[in-house]
């Protein structure tokens, strides 16, 4: 019962707006939050020196919060590319800004995560997303990849 409450109350608040996040170094923070919640639920202190795997085994769960973030982001990508989110969203995604940028490493873009998780080019993803059933199946496979953990 506690697990169901955690997933329905805490996860839903946490995942609000996850479609728009750029996930660079936040992957570790998301996994840390998930494990912190499970430890709090069981009443396990950090001083007990228990591994995350032992906590998940005791609860009979797998890490799943990062996968949920990826699924939401991939679903939203499909909506944007198909034009369901409106033409402005697609224009913003595909548009370019004229001018020069500041020195340093390029900023993290929203599309970078989608390209990294899928291992495909933007053109391939756009063609795949046009068929909703194929995109739904593919996005599920992309978000279940082990590299997300």
DSSP file (Angstrom, degrees, kcal/mol; ACC not computed):
  #  RESIDUE AA STRUCTURE BP1 BP2  ACC     N-H-->O    O-->H-N    N-H-->O    O-->H-N    TCO  KAPPA ALPHA  PHI   PSI    X-CA   Y-CA   Z-CA
    1    1 A X     >        0   0    0      0, 0.0     4,-2.2     0, 0.0     5,-0.2   0.000 360.0 360.0 360.0 -39.9    0.0    0.0    0.0
    2    2 A X  H  >  +     0   0    0      1,-0.2     4,-2.6     2,-0.2     5,-0.2   0.886 360.0  51.8 -65.0 -37.7    2.9    2.4    0.8
    3    3 A X  H  > S+     0   0    0      2,-0.2     4,-2.6     1,-0.2    -1,-0.2   0.915 109.3  49.4 -65.0 -42.7    4.5    1.7   -2.5
    4    4 A X  H  > S+     0   0    0      1,-0.2     4,-2.2     2,-0.2    -1,-0.2   0.897 112.1  48.4 -63.5 -40.4    1.3    2.5   -4.4
    5    5 A X  H  X>S+     0   0    0     -4,-2.2     4,-2.7     2,-0.2     5,-0.6   0.906 110.7  51.4 -65.7 -40.8    0.9    5.7   -2.4
    6    6 A X  I  X>S+     0   0    0     -4,-2.6     5,-2.0     1,-0.2     4,-0.9   0.935 113.1  44.7 -60.1 -46.8    4.5    6.7   -3.1
    7    7 A X  I  <5S+     0   0    0     -4,-2.6     5,-0.5     1,-0.2    -1,-0.2   0.866 118.5  42.3 -68.4 -35.5    4.0    6.2   -6.8
    8    8 A X  I  <5S+     0   0    0     -4,-2.2    -2,-0.2    -5,-0.2    -1,-0.2   0.836 127.9  25.4 -82.6 -31.6    0.7    7.9   -7.0
    9    9 A X  I  X5S+     0   0    0     -4,-2.7     4,-1.3    -5,-0.2    -3,-0.2   0.906 129.5  31.2 -97.7 -55.5    1.4   10.9   -4.8
   10   10 A X  I  X<S+     0   0    0     -4,-0.9     4,-2.6    -5,-0.6    -3,-0.2   0.942 120.9  48.0 -73.5 -47.7    5.2   11.6   -4.8
   11   11 A X  H  ><S+     0   0    0     -5,-2.0     4,-3.0     1,-0.2    -1,-0.2   0.906 109.8  52.9 -62.4 -41.3    6.0   10.4   -8.3
   12   12 A X  H  4 S+     0   0    0     -5,-0.5     4,-0.4    -6,-0.2    -1,-0.2   0.883 112.0  45.4 -64.2 -36.9    3.2   12.4   -9.9
   13   13 A X  H >< S+     0   0    0     -4,-1.3     3,-0.9     1,-0.2    -1,-0.2   0.922 115.4  47.6 -68.9 -43.3    4.3   15.6   -8.2
   14   14 A X  H 3< S+     0   0    0     -4,-2.6    -2,-0.2     1,-0.2    -1,-0.2   0.898 111.0  50.4 -63.9 -41.3    8.0   14.9   -9.2
   15   15 A X  T >< S+     0   0    0     -4,-3.0     3,-2.3    -5,-0.2     2,-0.4   0.480  77.3 124.0 -80.5  -1.9    7.2   14.1  -12.8
   16   16 A X  T <  S+     0   0    0     -3,-0.9    -3,-0.0    -4,-0.4    -4,-0.0  -0.444  89.3   1.5 -62.5 118.8    5.1   17.2  -13.4
   17   17 A X  T >  S+     0   0    0     -2,-0.4     3,-1.5     1,-0.0    -1,-0.3   0.582  86.7 136.3  81.7  11.0    6.7   18.9  -16.3
   18   18 A X  G X   +     0   0    0     -3,-2.3     3,-1.1     1,-0.3    -2,-0.1   0.716  58.8  73.9 -64.9 -19.4    9.3   16.3  -16.9
   19   19 A X  G 3  S+     0   0    0     -4,-0.3    -1,-0.3     1,-0.2    -3,-0.1   0.799  97.8  46.7 -62.5 -27.8    8.7   16.4  -20.6
   20   20 A X  G <  S+     0   0    0     -3,-1.5    -1,-0.2     2,-0.1    -2,-0.2   0.425  87.3 113.8 -98.1   1.0   10.5   19.7  -20.8
   21   21 A X    <   -     0   0    0     -3,-1.1     2,-0.6    -4,-0.2    -4,-0.0  -0.407  58.4-142.5 -74.6 147.2   13.6   18.9  -18.8
   22   22 A X        -     0   0    0     -2,-0.1     2,-0.9    91,-0.1     4,-0.2  -0.962  20.5-154.2-102.9 118.3   17.1   18.7  -20.2
   23   23 A X        +     0   0    0     -2,-0.6    -2,-0.0    87,-0.2     0, 0.0  -0.808  40.2 133.9-101.9 103.8   18.7   15.9  -18.4
   24   24 A X  S    S-     0   0    0     -2,-0.9     3,-0.3    84,-0.1    -1,-0.2   0.713  88.5  -5.4-110.0 -77.9   22.4   16.2  -18.2
   25   25 A X  S >> S+     0   0    0      1,-0.2     4,-0.7     2,-0.1     3,-0.6   0.380 114.6  89.7 -99.0   2.8   23.8   15.6  -14.8
   26   26 A X  H 3>  +     0   0    0      1,-0.2     4,-2.6     2,-0.2     5,-0.2   0.624  63.8  82.5 -76.9 -11.6   20.3   15.2  -13.3
   27   27 A X  H 3> S+     0   0    0     -3,-0.3     4,-2.3     1,-0.2    -1,-0.2   0.923  93.9  46.2 -58.7 -44.4   20.2   11.5  -14.0
   28   28 A X  H <> S+     0   0    0     -3,-0.6     4,-2.2     1,-0.2    -1,-0.2   0.876 112.3  51.1 -65.9 -36.8   22.1   10.7  -10.8
   29   29 A X  H  X S+     0   0    0     -4,-0.7     4,-2.2     2,-0.2    -2,-0.2   0.873 109.3  50.4 -68.7 -36.4   20.0   13.1   -8.8
   30   30 A X  H  X S+     0   0    0     -4,-2.6     4,-2.1     2,-0.2    -2,-0.2   0.933 112.4  46.4 -66.7 -45.3   16.8   11.5  -10.1
   31   31 A X  H  X S+     0   0    0     -4,-2.3     4,-2.3    -5,-0.2    -2,-0.2   0.874 111.6  52.7 -64.0 -36.5   18.1    8.0   -9.1
   32   32 A X  H  X S+     0   0    0     -4,-2.2     4,-2.6     2,-0.2    -1,-0.2   0.900 107.9  50.7 -65.4 -40.7   19.2    9.4   -5.7
   33   33 A X  H  X S+     0   0    0     -4,-2.2     4,-2.4     2,-0.2    -2,-0.2   0.924 109.6  50.9 -62.3 -43.2   15.7   10.8   -5.1
   34   34 A X  H  X S+     0   0    0     -4,-2.1     4,-2.2     1,-0.2    -2,-0.2   0.943 113.3  43.8 -59.8 -48.3   14.1    7.5   -5.9
   35   35 A X  H  X S+     0   0    0     -4,-2.3     4,-2.5     1,-0.2    -1,-0.2   0.867 110.9  55.2 -67.9 -35.1   16.4    5.6   -3.6
   36   36 A X  H  X S+     0   0    0     -4,-2.6     4,-2.4     2,-0.2    -1,-0.2   0.917 108.8  48.8 -61.1 -42.9   16.0    8.2   -0.8
   37   37 A X  H  X S+     0   0    0     -4,-2.4     4,-2.3     2,-0.2    -2,-0.2   0.920 111.7  48.1 -63.4 -44.2   12.2    7.8   -1.0
   38   38 A X  H  X S+     0   0    0     -4,-2.2     4,-1.8     1,-0.2    -1,-0.2   0.906 112.0  49.7 -65.1 -39.7   12.4    4.0   -0.8
   39   39 A X  H  X>S+     0   0    0     -4,-2.5     5,-2.3     1,-0.2     4,-1.3   0.910 111.4  48.7 -64.2 -41.6   14.8    4.2    2.1
   40   40 A X  H  <5S+     0   0    0     -4,-2.4    -1,-0.2     1,-0.2    -2,-0.2   0.889 108.6  54.5 -63.7 -38.9   12.5    6.6    3.9
   41   41 A X  H  <5S+     0   0    0     -4,-2.3    -1,-0.2     1,-0.2    -2,-0.2   0.883 114.9  38.9 -62.7 -39.0    9.6    4.3    3.2
   42   42 A X  H  <5S-     0   0    0     -4,-1.8    -1,-0.2    -5,-0.1    -2,-0.2   0.610 109.6-121.6 -85.9 -13.4   11.4    1.4    4.8
   43   43 A X  T  <5 +     0   0    0     -4,-1.3     2,-0.5     1,-0.3    -3,-0.2   0.809  56.4 156.3  75.8  29.7   12.9    3.4    7.6
   44   44 A X      < -     0   0    0     -5,-2.3    -1,-0.3    -6,-0.2     2,-0.2  -0.795  31.9-144.5 -94.1 126.6   16.4    2.5    6.7
   45   45 A X    >   -     0   0    0     -2,-0.5     3,-1.1     1,-0.1     5,-0.4  -0.500  19.0-123.6 -85.1 156.5   19.1    4.9    7.8
   46   46 A X  G >  S+     0   0    0      1,-0.2     3,-1.5    -2,-0.2    -1,-0.1   0.769 109.0  68.7 -67.3 -25.0   22.2    5.7    5.7
   47   47 A X  G 3  S+     0   0    0      1,-0.3    -1,-0.2     2,-0.1    -3,-0.0   0.618  82.8  72.1 -71.7 -11.3   24.3    4.6    8.7
   48   48 A X  G <  S-     0   0    0     -3,-1.1    -1,-0.3     2,-0.1    -2,-0.2   0.585  96.7-138.0 -79.2  -9.1   23.2    1.0    8.2
   49   49 A X    <   +     0   0    0     -3,-1.5     2,-0.4     1,-0.2    -2,-0.1   0.888  42.4 160.4  54.1  46.4   25.4    0.8    5.1
   50   50 A X        -     0   0    0     -5,-0.4    -1,-0.2    -4,-0.1    -2,-0.1  -0.793  37.6-120.2 -97.1 142.5   22.9   -1.1    3.0
   51   51 A X     >  -     0   0    0     -2,-0.4     4,-1.6     1,-0.1     5,-0.1  -0.336  18.4-117.3 -77.0 160.3   23.2   -1.1   -0.7
   52   52 A X  H  > S+     0   0    0      1,-0.2     4,-2.5     2,-0.2     5,-0.2   0.871 115.6  57.4 -62.8 -36.4   20.6    0.2   -3.1
   53   53 A X  H  > S+     0   0    0      1,-0.2     4,-2.5     2,-0.2    -1,-0.2   0.873 103.8  51.8 -64.0 -36.9   20.2   -3.3   -4.5
   54   54 A X  H  > S+     0   0    0      2,-0.2     4,-2.1     1,-0.2    -1,-0.2   0.874 110.0  49.5 -68.6 -34.9   19.4   -4.7   -1.1
   55   55 A X  H  X S+     0   0    0     -4,-1.6     4,-1.7     2,-0.2    -2,-0.2   0.939 113.2  45.7 -65.7 -47.1   16.7   -2.1   -0.6
   56   56 A X  H  X>S+     0   0    0     -4,-2.5     5,-2.3     1,-0.2     4,-1.3   0.876 112.3  51.6 -66.1 -37.0   15.2   -2.8   -4.0
   57   57 A X  H  <5S+     0   0    0     -4,-2.5    -1,-0.2     2,-0.2    -2,-0.2   0.907 107.9  52.2 -64.4 -41.9   15.3   -6.5   -3.4
   58   58 A X  H  <5S+     0   0    0     -4,-2.1    -1,-0.2     1,-0.2    -2,-0.2   0.868 116.0  40.2 -62.8 -36.0   13.6   -6.2   -0.1
   59   59 A X  H  <5S-     0   0    0     -4,-1.7    -1,-0.2    -5,-0.1    -2,-0.2   0.642 107.2-125.9 -87.3 -14.8   10.8   -4.2   -1.7
   60   60 A X  T  <5 +     0   0    0     -4,-1.3     2,-0.2     1,-0.2    -3,-0.2   0.863  67.6 123.4  72.6  35.8   10.7   -6.4   -4.8
   61   61 A X      < -     0   0    0     -5,-2.3     2,-0.3    -6,-0.1    -1,-0.2  -0.740  52.1-140.9-123.3 169.5   11.1   -3.4   -7.1
   62   62 A X        -     0   0    0     -2,-0.2     2,-0.2    -3,-0.1    -9,-0.0  -0.861  42.7 -86.9-120.3 161.0   13.4   -2.1   -9.9
   63   63 A X        +     0   0    0     -2,-0.3   -32,-0.1     1,-0.2    86,-0.0  -0.532  60.0 153.1 -64.9 132.2   14.6    1.4  -10.4
   64   64 A X     >  +     0   0    0     -2,-0.2     4,-1.8     3,-0.1    -1,-0.2   0.477  39.8  88.2-142.6  -5.7   11.9    3.1  -12.5
   65   65 A X  H  > S+     0   0    0      2,-0.2     4,-2.0     1,-0.2     5,-0.1   0.922  93.7  47.3 -69.6 -42.8   11.8    6.8  -12.0
   66   66 A X  H  > S+     0   0    0      1,-0.2     4,-2.4     2,-0.2    -1,-0.2   0.868 110.4  53.9 -65.6 -35.8   14.4    7.7  -14.7
   67   67 A X  H  > S+     0   0    0      2,-0.2     4,-2.6     1,-0.2    -1,-0.2   0.886 107.2  51.5 -64.2 -37.6   12.6    5.3  -17.1
   68   68 A X  H  X S+     0   0    0     -4,-1.8     4,-2.3     2,-0.2    -2,-0.2   0.906 108.9  50.0 -65.1 -41.3    9.3    7.2  -16.4
   69   69 A X  H  X S+     0   0    0     -4,-2.0     4,-2.3     1,-0.2    -2,-0.2   0.930 112.3  48.0 -60.9 -45.4   11.0   10.6  -17.1
   70   70 A X  H  X S+     0   0    0     -4,-2.4     4,-2.8     1,-0.2     5,-0.2   0.906 110.5  51.1 -63.5 -42.3   12.4    9.1  -20.4
   71   71 A X  H  X S+     0   0    0     -4,-2.6     4,-2.6     1,-0.2    -1,-0.2   0.924 110.9  48.2 -62.0 -43.6    9.0    7.7  -21.4
   72   72 A X  H  X S+     0   0    0     -4,-2.3     4,-2.2     1,-0.2    -1,-0.2   0.917 113.7  46.9 -62.6 -42.8    7.3   11.1  -20.8
   73   73 A X  H  X S+     0   0    0     -4,-2.3     4,-2.2     2,-0.2    -2,-0.2   0.911 113.5  47.6 -67.2 -42.0    9.9   13.0  -22.8
   74   74 A X  H  X S+     0   0    0     -4,-2.8     4,-1.9     2,-0.2    -2,-0.2   0.885 110.9  52.0 -67.0 -38.5    9.9   10.5  -25.7
   75   75 A X  H  X S+     0   0    0     -4,-2.6     4,-1.8    -5,-0.2    -2,-0.2   0.924 110.7  48.0 -60.7 -44.3    6.0   10.6  -25.8
   76   76 A X  H  X S+     0   0    0     -4,-2.2     4,-2.6     1,-0.2    -2,-0.2   0.880 106.5  56.9 -67.0 -37.0    6.1   14.4  -25.9
   77   77 A X  H  X S+     0   0    0     -4,-2.2     4,-2.7     1,-0.2     5,-0.2   0.921 105.9  51.4 -57.6 -43.7    8.7   14.3  -28.7
   78   78 A X  H  X S+     0   0    0     -4,-1.9     4,-2.1     1,-0.2     6,-0.3   0.904 109.7  49.3 -60.7 -42.0    6.3   12.2  -30.8
   79   79 A X  H  X>S+     0   0    0     -4,-1.8     5,-1.8     2,-0.2     6,-1.1   0.925 112.9  47.2 -61.9 -44.7    3.5   14.7  -30.2
   80   80 A X  H ><5S+     0   0    0     -4,-2.6     3,-0.6     1,-0.2    -2,-0.2   0.929 113.4  46.7 -64.8 -45.7    5.7   17.6  -31.2
   81   81 A X  H 3<5S+     0   0    0     -4,-2.7    -1,-0.2     1,-0.2    -2,-0.2   0.861 111.6  50.8 -68.5 -35.8    7.1   16.0  -34.3
   82   82 A X  H 3<5S-     0   0    0     -4,-2.1    -1,-0.2    -5,-0.2    -2,-0.2   0.675 115.2-116.4 -73.6 -15.6    3.7   14.8  -35.5
   83   83 A X  T X<5S+     0   0    0     -4,-0.9     3,-1.0    -3,-0.6    -3,-0.2   0.517  80.9 123.8  92.5   5.7    2.4   18.4  -35.0
   84   84 A X  T 3 <S+     0   0    0     -5,-1.8    -4,-0.2    -6,-0.3    -5,-0.1   0.769  72.7  53.8 -69.7 -25.1   -0.1   17.4  -32.3
   85   85 A X  T 3  S-     0   0    0     -6,-1.1    -1,-0.2     1,-0.3     4,-0.2   0.472 125.2 -90.2 -87.8  -2.0    1.4   19.9  -29.9
   86   86 A X    <>  -     0   0    0     -3,-1.0     4,-1.2    -7,-0.3     3,-0.3  -0.139  33.5 -87.1 108.0 155.0    1.0   22.7  -32.5
   87   87 A X  H  > S+     0   0    0      1,-0.2     4,-2.5     2,-0.2     5,-0.2   0.820 120.6  63.1 -67.2 -31.3    3.1   24.2  -35.2
   88   88 A X  H  > S+     0   0    0      1,-0.2     4,-2.4     2,-0.2    -1,-0.2   0.897 100.8  52.0 -62.7 -40.1    4.9   26.6  -32.9
   89   89 A X  H  > S+     0   0    0     -3,-0.3     4,-2.2     2,-0.2    -1,-0.2   0.914 111.6  46.1 -62.5 -43.1    6.4   23.7  -30.9
   90   90 A X  H  X S+     0   0    0     -4,-1.2     4,-2.5     2,-0.2     5,-0.2   0.891 111.7  51.9 -67.2 -39.3    7.8   22.1  -34.1
   91   91 A X  H  X S+     0   0    0     -4,-2.5     4,-1.8     1,-0.2    -2,-0.2   0.900 110.9  47.8 -62.9 -40.7    9.1   25.4  -35.3
   92   92 A X  H  < S+     0   0    0     -4,-2.4    -2,-0.2     2,-0.2    -1,-0.2   0.897 112.9  48.8 -67.0 -40.2   10.9   25.9  -32.0
   93   93 A X  H  < S+     0   0    0     -4,-2.2    -2,-0.2     1,-0.2    -1,-0.2   0.908 122.9  31.0 -66.4 -42.3   12.4   22.4  -32.1
   94   94 A X  H  < S+     0   0    0     -4,-2.5    -1,-0.2    -5,-0.1    -2,-0.2   0.590  99.5 105.2 -94.3 -11.7   13.6   22.6  -35.6
   95   95 A X     <  -     0   0    0     -4,-1.8     2,-0.3    -5,-0.2    -3,-0.0  -0.194  55.9-145.5 -72.0 161.1   14.4   26.4  -35.7
   96   96 A X        -     0   0    0      0, 0.0     2,-0.5     0, 0.0    -2,-0.1  -0.932   9.8-132.2-124.9 150.1   17.8   28.0  -35.6
   97   97 A X        -     0   0    0     -2,-0.3     2,-0.1     2,-0.1     0, 0.0  -0.886  20.8-133.1-105.0 130.0   18.8   31.2  -34.1
   98   98 A X        +     0   0    0     -2,-0.5     2,-0.2     2,-0.0     0, 0.0  -0.456  63.7  47.2 -77.6 152.7   20.9   33.6  -36.1
   99   99 A X  S    S-     0   0    0     -2,-0.1     2,-0.3     2,-0.0    -2,-0.1  -0.613  88.6 -55.4 115.3-174.3   24.0   35.3  -34.5
  100  100 A X        -     0   0    0     -2,-0.2     2,-0.3     1,-0.0    -2,-0.0  -0.714  43.3-139.8-104.8 156.8   27.0   34.2  -32.5
  101  101 A X        -     0   0    0     -2,-0.3     5,-0.0     1,-0.1    -2,-0.0  -0.717  28.9 -90.6-111.7 166.6   27.0   32.3  -29.3
  102  102 A X        -     0   0    0     -2,-0.3    -1,-0.1     1,-0.1     0, 0.0  -0.216  49.3 -91.2 -70.7 162.4   29.1   32.7  -26.2
  103  103 A X  S    S+     0   0    0      3,-0.0     2,-0.2     0, 0.0    -1,-0.1  -0.255  82.5  55.6 -69.0 161.7   32.4   30.9  -25.7
  104  104 A X  S    S-     0   0    0      3,-0.0     3,-0.1     2,-0.0     2,-0.1  -0.562  95.6 -22.8 112.0-175.1   32.5   27.5  -23.9
  105  105 A X  S    S-     0   0    0     -2,-0.2     3,-0.1     1,-0.1    -3,-0.1  -0.375  77.4 -94.8 -68.5 147.8   30.8   24.2  -24.3
  106  106 A X        -     0   0    0      1,-0.1    -1,-0.1    -2,-0.1     3,-0.1  -0.331  46.1-105.6 -61.6 144.6   27.5   24.1  -26.2
  107  107 A X        -     0   0    0      1,-0.1     2,-0.3    -3,-0.1    -1,-0.1  -0.347  39.0 -96.3 -69.4 153.2   24.5   24.3  -24.0
  108  108 A X        -     0   0    0     -3,-0.1     2,-0.3   -86,-0.1    -1,-0.1  -0.541  42.7-151.6 -70.7 128.7   22.5   21.2  -23.4
  109  109 A X    >>  -     0   0    0     -2,-0.3     3,-0.7     1,-0.1     4,-0.6  -0.698  20.9-120.3-103.1 159.3   19.5   21.1  -25.8
  110  110 A X  H >> S+     0   0    0     -2,-0.3     4,-0.6     1,-0.2     3,-0.6   0.860 111.6  53.9 -63.4 -38.0   16.2   19.3  -25.2
  111  111 A X  H 3> S+     0   0    0      1,-0.2     4,-2.4     2,-0.2    -1,-0.2   0.704  88.4  80.3 -73.8 -19.6   16.6   17.1  -28.2
  112  112 A X  H <> S+     0   0    0     -3,-0.7     4,-2.5     1,-0.2    -1,-0.2   0.890  91.5  49.9 -56.9 -43.5   20.0   15.8  -27.1
  113  113 A X  H <X S+     0   0    0     -3,-0.6     4,-2.8    -4,-0.6     5,-0.2   0.912 110.2  50.0 -62.2 -43.2   18.5   13.3  -24.6
  114  114 A X  H  X S+     0   0    0     -4,-0.6     4,-1.9     1,-0.2     6,-0.3   0.921 113.2  45.9 -63.5 -43.7   16.1   11.9  -27.2
  115  115 A X  H  X>S+     0   0    0     -4,-2.4     4,-2.3     2,-0.2     5,-0.5   0.897 114.7  48.2 -65.2 -40.6   18.9   11.4  -29.8
  116  116 A X  H  <5S+     0   0    0     -4,-2.5    -2,-0.2    -5,-0.2    -1,-0.2   0.920 112.3  47.4 -66.8 -44.9   21.1    9.8  -27.2
  117  117 A X  H  <5S+     0   0    0     -4,-2.8    -1,-0.2     1,-0.2    -2,-0.2   0.861 119.6  38.9 -66.2 -35.8   18.5    7.4  -25.8
  118  118 A X  H  <5S-     0   0    0     -4,-1.9    -1,-0.2    -5,-0.2    -2,-0.2   0.816  90.9-142.0 -86.7 -30.5   17.4    6.3  -29.3
  119  119 A X  T  <5 +     0   0    0     -4,-2.3     2,-0.2     1,-0.3    -3,-0.1   0.706  64.7 111.4  74.4  19.0   20.8    6.1  -31.0
  120  120 A X  S   <S-     0   0    0     -5,-0.5    -1,-0.3    -6,-0.3    -2,-0.1  -0.731  71.0-102.3-119.3 168.3   19.2    7.5  -34.2
  121  121 A X     >  -     0   0    0     -2,-0.2     4,-2.3    -3,-0.1     5,-0.2  -0.410  35.5-107.2 -84.2 167.0   19.4   10.7  -36.1
  122  122 A X  H  > S+     0   0    0      1,-0.2     4,-2.6     2,-0.2     5,-0.2   0.897 119.7  53.1 -62.3 -40.0   16.7   13.4  -36.0
  123  123 A X  H  > S+     0   0    0      1,-0.2     4,-2.1     2,-0.2    -1,-0.2   0.907 109.5  48.2 -61.8 -42.8   15.5   12.5  -39.5
  124  124 A X  H  > S+     0   0    0      1,-0.2     4,-2.2     2,-0.2    -1,-0.2   0.907 113.2  47.9 -64.2 -41.6   15.1    8.8  -38.6
  125  125 A X  H  X S+     0   0    0     -4,-2.3     4,-2.4     2,-0.2    -2,-0.2   0.895 110.1  52.0 -66.6 -39.4   13.2    9.7  -35.4
  126  126 A X  H  X S+     0   0    0     -4,-2.6     4,-0.7     1,-0.2    -2,-0.2   0.910 111.8  46.2 -64.2 -41.7   10.9   12.1  -37.2
  127  127 A X  H >< S+     0   0    0     -4,-2.1     3,-0.6     1,-0.2     4,-0.5   0.894 113.8  49.1 -66.5 -39.6   10.0    9.5  -39.8
  128  128 A X  H >< S+     0   0    0     -4,-2.2     3,-0.9     1,-0.2     7,-0.3   0.865 106.7  55.9 -67.0 -36.6    9.4    6.9  -37.1
  129  129 A X  H 3< S+     0   0    0     -4,-2.4    -1,-0.2     1,-0.2    -2,-0.2   0.656  88.2  76.9 -73.7 -15.2    7.2    9.2  -35.0
  130  130 A X  T << S+     0   0    0     -4,-0.7     2,-0.8    -3,-0.6    -1,-0.2   0.835  89.1  61.2 -65.6 -30.9    4.8    9.9  -37.9
  131  131 A X  S <> S-     0   0    0     -3,-0.9     4,-2.5    -4,-0.5     5,-0.2  -0.873  78.1-158.0 -96.5 110.5    3.3    6.4  -37.3
  132  132 A X  H  > S+     0   0    0     -2,-0.8     4,-2.5     1,-0.2     5,-0.2   0.862  87.6  50.1 -60.3 -41.5    1.9    6.6  -33.8
  133  133 A X  H  > S+     0   0    0      2,-0.2     4,-2.0     1,-0.2    -1,-0.2   0.930 113.0  45.8 -65.9 -44.8    1.8    2.9  -33.1
  134  134 A X  H  > S+     0   0    0      1,-0.2     4,-2.7     2,-0.2    -2,-0.2   0.908 113.7  50.2 -63.5 -40.7    5.4    2.4  -34.3
  135  135 A X  H  X S+     0   0    0     -4,-2.5     4,-3.2    -7,-0.3     5,-0.3   0.904 108.5  51.9 -65.8 -40.3    6.6    5.4  -32.2
  136  136 A X  H  X S+     0   0    0     -4,-2.5     4,-1.5    -5,-0.2    -1,-0.2   0.925 113.6  44.0 -61.6 -44.4    4.8    4.1  -29.1
  137  137 A X  H  X S+     0   0    0     -4,-2.0     4,-1.7     2,-0.2    -2,-0.2   0.923 116.8  46.1 -65.8 -44.9    6.5    0.8  -29.4
  138  138 A X  H  X S+     0   0    0     -4,-2.7     4,-2.8     1,-0.2    -2,-0.2   0.902 110.3  52.1 -66.8 -41.9    9.9    2.3  -30.2
  139  139 A X  H  X S+     0   0    0     -4,-3.2     4,-2.3     1,-0.2    -1,-0.2   0.854 107.4  53.5 -66.4 -32.2    9.8    4.9  -27.5
  140  140 A X  H  X S+     0   0    0     -4,-1.5     4,-1.0    -5,-0.3    -1,-0.2   0.912 111.2  46.1 -64.8 -41.8    9.0    2.1  -24.9
  141  141 A X  H  < S+     0   0    0     -4,-1.7     3,-0.3     2,-0.2    -2,-0.2   0.908 112.3  50.7 -66.6 -42.2   12.1    0.2  -26.1
  142  142 A X  H >< S+     0   0    0     -4,-2.8     3,-1.2     1,-0.2    -2,-0.2   0.910 111.1  47.8 -61.8 -42.7   14.3    3.4  -26.0
  143  143 A X  H 3< S+     0   0    0     -4,-2.3    -1,-0.2     1,-0.3    -2,-0.2   0.687 106.0  58.8 -76.0 -16.6   13.2    4.3  -22.5
  144  144 A X  T 3< S+     0   0    0     -4,-1.0    -1,-0.3    -3,-0.3    -2,-0.2   0.402  78.2 126.2 -90.0   3.5   13.8    0.7  -21.2
  145  145 A X    X   -     0   0    0     -3,-1.2     3,-1.3    -4,-0.2     4,-0.3  -0.283  67.5-127.7 -63.5 147.1   17.4    0.8  -22.2
  146  146 A X  G >  S+     0   0    0      1,-0.2     3,-1.2     2,-0.2    -1,-0.1   0.704 100.7  74.5 -70.1 -20.1   19.9    0.0  -19.5
  147  147 A X  G 3  S+     0   0    0      1,-0.2    -1,-0.2     2,-0.2    -2,-0.1   0.669  84.0  68.4 -69.2 -14.9   21.9    3.2  -20.1
  148  148 A X  G <         0   0    0     -3,-1.3    -1,-0.2     1,-0.2    -2,-0.2   0.770 360.0 360.0 -74.0 -25.0   19.2    5.2  -18.4
  149  149 A X    <         0   0    0     -3,-1.2    -1,-0.2    -4,-0.3    -2,-0.2   0.497 360.0 360.0 -77.7 360.0   19.9    3.7  -15.0
